Amino acid sequence: MRSTLKLTWPLLALAAALAGCSDDDSGGNNNSDPCAEVSCGDHGTCDPTDGTCQCDNGYAGDACDECASDFVMVADDCVAACTGDADCDDGLACNGEETCGADGLCQVGTAVDCLETETCLEPDGVCVTTVLVTFEDLGLGADSHWTGDATGVHTFVSGEATFWNYYDDTYGPYWEGFAYSSTTDTTTPGPGNQYSAITGVGAEGSQTYGLGYQGYMGTTPELLFDTDTGYTIAGAYFTNTTYTYLAMRDGDAFSKQFGGTDGTDPDWYKLSIVGVDSTDATTGMVELYLADYRFSDDAEDYLVDEWTWVDLSSLGDIVGLRFYLSSTDNDEWGMNTPGFFAIDNIRRIAP
């Protein structure tokens, strides 16, 4: 019996010693992962041989959360620091001259300050514009208008553009397309005052301006420039006619009061300006809301009552423009809002 006990106790001691060995790092195991508790952030990776962070180019620090020498922090990213103004130059003149700051960051330049009707032209950074159409060369007297003089399709030329007009005197004077005017009545409602701009004068204080009308005969207001290859149009001025403005503001026998009686109806009246190239293909469209009552704050609703400059340069090189009007006030016969607009002082970007 005693010999058996002597053999059993050493075996139990050996088993206890072996049970004390495990994969727990706290037991001092040399096979633990050195990267288990290391964070190198978004700009580094941990080296599994020694647990140190290997940082991406431009980053430094134990956790790769600092910028290396000759790098600076910009919006949480390390970028190469500039050493001179040449490092910051983007090659464009119109947005101003970029400079290198003492902190190694590029400073934006001051953009060339052109007038609203001008466009800055690269590579020299100069403000340029050429007036194509003013309507002043049509010889119209004060407080007068021209809408056509005989039944049929006509054209008239102002500056470097030809405008299409349809006139019909079968049942009294009626016109569509384009006309021109110098009338100044800003208060009389109704179709008898369809020739006046709500401003009472032409753009930039001029006397004569153009009128566009999208009528019932389907004539689209259209103009063609005197070019075969196309002009890049800087833009033009637009506004409402008195007739259309007052019809939207107050309502009349044919059209509703915009906004409704309590001003909350989301009404709008829109002019869409379409560019046409030398193949008669559409190059793009620019939209101008001549009235907009869609704002959640009724105080922001508006009717355009001044000459508004519209940038048309996004249409590219074009030979002509077409104009389309649309409104929220319609019935089965078409648009109830009087389909007029006024236009003046068309400019192109100088070559």
Summary of the structure (lengths in Angstrom):
residues: 351
radius of gyration: 37.1
end to end distance: 117.6
largest distance: 140.0
contacts: 1007
relative contact order: 0.12
helix: 14%
strand: 36%
